[in-house]
Amino acid sequence: MRSIRFQIIGAIVCCALLAACSQKTAPAGPKFKGRLLILSGDSATERSLIELTGGPNDSLNYNTVSSGIFEAAANPAQTLLVYATKDEVLLRDLHTGEVKSLVKGENFCLAWSLDGKRFSYKQRGNGSLKLYVSDVEGHETLVWNDVGAAPADTGCPQWVAPDKLIFVRFGPSQKRTSDVKPNTMTLATVGDSVTLVDTEKKWSVEGVCKTGAALLRSEEGQILIAKSLENLKTVNPTSGPCSICRFVGFAPQSCVPFFIEENSRDSSDLFYLNPANWQRQRSAHIGQTFSPAARMLINSSTRLMVVGDAPASLLLVDTESGDVTPLVSKSGPAFQLVSPVPVAWIEN
């Protein structure tokens, strides 16, 4: 009798173990660490700067840092943040939280130089459109003054070296004797004085890494790779990895470029290029697509990426496995995120 009882117990235990082993364990998504700064709100109106931090037991904490912001940009080291309100441009130290006013007025197109020592911005008023460069102490230099600027959006300037930026313009500036044609690309060198060199616009800049290497988009939509843009007259870009993919961004400290390529209506492939030879590396399959408005930010370890997408989607993506973790619960935080845009990732 005792033997039969032990046999029955053994069979039950064995069945339980087999059932446990046969159950498929759902893969755990990536875990968020550090501090993430996000802009939340309608891009046409004032937005809020939100800080997301990780708490115990994988909880997430949201905190409103500031409101009334139109745009923000972090320096390449992710230690400083410039942001524009309707009245001024402010600088925030992302370690100490110290804030100081740098530039008065309503400004836009904030962009940092590759060495993080200066930033550029545009200012519209009194019938002109001006492009300035400022250091972190607020000492500004006028780069370009387009009197009677056309209302058409010519895009924001791009830094291509610590002292050089390129932009598109339509009309005269300091070079009063020049005849500037539509879609003229200008390279500005900013030092003790400003020099401007014009050339025909043949492509737009997708991104420039800290070494000066650039990813371009041709007029036909082709991704191109250039070793340097310091001399526009001699640029001879080579073909990139694909024709229909989307450039996501560079990992801040490594210059590794990432791309998204949709392979169906409900899935995408995320891949990167080896910056040593620009060859395409292994892809990670993601079981969803992203809208054209989605904004992505990759951490310096090149393993994790945050994606903000309309209307209120904020995702953490493992760039190696493609696993995804939502950073906004179904019930939502205490406030509603609107079209979140990740702008800075301070890692632990």
N, C-alpha and C positions, 0 to 999 in steps of 0.2 A: 504493500500500500504506500509506504513512504517512498519507495522507488518510483512508483507511478506519479506521485505528487511532484517529486523533483523533476521528472521528465516533462510534466505539464508546465511547471515554472520555467524550466530551461527553454521550452519551445516558445513560451510567451516572450521571454527576454530576447531570444534569438530573432523572433519576428519583429519586435520593437526596434532592435538594432538594425535589421535589414531595412525596415521602413525609414528609419532615420537616415541611413546611408543612401537610400534611393531618392530621397527628397533633394531637389536641386536648390542650392542656396543662392538667393538673388545676390548678384555682385554689389558690394557696397560702393556707392559713388564717392567721388573725391571729397575730401574734407577741407573746409575753408580755414585758413590761418592768416593772421595779420590784421591790417586795417585797410579797408577799401573806401575811397571817397567817390561818391556818385552824385551827378546832377539829376534832379528829378523835377519834371514839369514840362510845360509846353515850350518848345524851342523858340517860339515867336514872342513869348512873354517872359516874365521873371521866373526863375527856377530856384530851387533850394539845393544847398550843398549838404548831402547826407553822409554820415560816417557809419560804415558797417564793420562790426567787430565780432569775433567768435567768442562764445561763452562756454560754460561747462556743459558736458553731455551734448556737444555739437549744437548747442543753441546759438542763435544769432541775435545781436543787439543792434538797433538802429538809433541814431542820434542826429538831430538837425544841428548842423554847425553854423550855417548862415543862410539867409534868404535874400531875395531880390537880386539874384545873379543871372546874367545873360550867358556867359560862357566862362570856362576855366581851362587852364593848361598847366600840367606839371612839368618840371624840368627833367632832363634825362635821368638824373639820379633819384628821382621821386622823393626829393627832400624839400622842395619849394613849390608853391602853387601860386600862380597869378590868376586873378579872376576879376571880371568886369561887371560893374553895376551901371545904373543909368547915370551915375555921377562921377565915378572914378574907377581906376584900376588899383587893386590892392594886392599885397604880397603876404602870403601866409607861410610861416616856417612849420613844416609838417612834423617836426620833432617837438618843438617847444609850444606850438600854437600861437606864437607871437604874430600879430598882424600890423602892417603899416601901409599907409597910403602912398602910392608912387606917382600916379598920373591923374589929373583932374579931367573931367569931361566924359562923354559917352563914347567908348571905344570898342573895337571888335577885331577879329582875326588875330587873337593872341597866339604867338608861336615862339618857342625857345630856340636859341642858338645851340649848335651841337655840343658846345662845351658847358652849357648851362649858366653862362655868365651874363647874357643879355637876352632880351626878348623883343619881338617886333609887334606892332599893332597898327591898325588903321583908324583914322578919325575923319568923320564927315561933318562939314559945317561951312557956312558962309560961301556956298557955291563951289567948294573944292573938296577933293579927297586927298588926304595926306597919309603918308606912310612914315612911321617913326620907329626908331630903335632906342631902347632904354636899358640901362644897367639896373642892378638890384638896389641902387641908391636913388633911383629916379632921375638920373642925368640922361636927358634925351637928345637924340640927333635926328634931324629931319632928313629922310632919305629921298622922298619924292613928294612933290606937290602938284597935283593935277588940277589946274584951275578950270572950272566949268566941267567937272568930271561927268562923264556919261553915267546915267543911272544903272546901266547894265552891270551885273556882278562879274568881275574879272577873277574872282577867287582870291584866296588868301596867299600871302607870300610863303615861301618855303626856304628854310636855311639849308645851305648845301656845304658850308664850311663854318668854322667859328666866327669868321668875319665876312661871310658872303651869303646873300640871299637872292632868290630869283622871284620875279613877279611878272604878271601880264598887265600891259597898259595900252590905252587907246590914244592918248593925246600928249601934248607937250608937258615938260616938267622943267627942271633946272636947265636942261639942254635946249634952250630957246630956239636955236638955229636948226634943230633936228626935225625931220619930217617923220613922225612916228605913225606907222600904219596900224590898222586894226590887228589885234592878236600878235603884237610884238612882245617877245619875251626879253626881259631886261635882267642882267646880272649886276647887282649892286655890291661893291666892296666898301665896307664901313670901317674907316680908321679915323685918323685926325681929320680927314675930309672924306667925301663920298664920291666914288667914281661909278659911272653907269655905262654898261656895254649892251647894245641892242643886237638881237638876232631874230630871225623868223621863228615863230612858234610852231614846232613840229610835233610836240608831245607835251603831256602834263606830268607832274611829279606825283607819284603814288606815296613815296616815302624815302627818307634818307637816313641811313644808320650813322652811328658816331664816327665810323671810319671814313665817311664821305661817299661810300658806295650807295647808289640810288636805284630805285625801281621806278620805271616810267610807264606811262600808258600812251601808246601811239594814237594818232588821229583815227586810225582804223580799229582801235580797241585792243591791240596786241600789247601784252606785258613785255617790257624791255629791261635790260640790266646795263647799268653804266658804272664803270669803276670810280668815276669822279665827275662832278659838274662844275669844277672850279673854272673851267674855260669852255664856254658854250660853243665856241667856234670849232673846237676839236673833238667834241663829244661824238663817239661812234658806238652807240649802244648795240648790244647783241640781243638775240631773241631770248625771252624768258621761258618759264616752264609750261605755259598754257595760254590759250587765247580767250577763254570764257571764265576763268577763275577770278576770284576776288582776293586782293591783297588785304590781309587782316592787320598786319603790323609787325614790327620787330620786337623781339624780346629785349628789354631795356639794356642789359649789360653784356649781351653776347652777340648782337647783330644778326641773330638767326631770324630770317623772314618766314612768316606763316601765311598760308593761303587756304581759302575755302573753295571747294568745287562741288556743286550740286550734281548728284548722279541720278536722282529721281525726284519726284514731287514731294517725297517725305524723308529723304536722307541726304547726307552730305559727306564729303571726305575732307579731312583736315590734314594738310601736309606742310612740310617745311623744306627749305633749301640749305644745303651745307654751304656756309659763307666762304669756305676755302676754295671751292670749285663751282659753286652755284648749281650743283646737281640735286635733283629731286630725291627726297628721302621717303621712307615708309609712311603710308597714310594711316590715319585713324578714322574709323567709320563712325559717324554720328547719326543716330536715328531720328533726325529732324533737319529741317531747313531753317534759314534765317532770312528776315526781310532785308531789303536794301538799306533800311534805316538802322539796322543793328550796328552797335558799336562794341568793339572787342578790345580787351587789354590783357596782355600776356605777362606773367611774372618773370623775374630775372632767371629763375631756374629752368625756364622753357618747358615746364611740365604742366602747368595749369593756366587756364584762360577763363576770364570772366566775360560774359556776353550780356549786354543790355539790349532789349528789344521791345518794341511797342506791342501792346499798350502798357504792360506792367511786368514784363518777363525779365528776370535776372538769373542767369545760369552760371554754374561753375563747371568747366569742361576739362577732363583729363586729356591732354593733347597726345598721349601715347596710346590709351585704350579707347578713347571716345566716350567714356562713361560721363554721365551728366548728373549734377545735383542742383535742384532748384534752390535759390537763395531767398526766395519769397514763398512763405507757406501759403497753402490754399486759403487760409483765413486771413492772410495778409498781416503786415505789421500794424502798429498803432496808427500809422498814417499810410496813405496809398501812394506807392511809387507810380510815377507817370513817365513813360518813355525814358527809363533810366539810362544814363550815359556814364560808364566808369571812366574816371579821369586820373586816379592815382592809386597805387597799390603799395602800401608800406609793409614789407614782409618782416616777420619776427626773426 
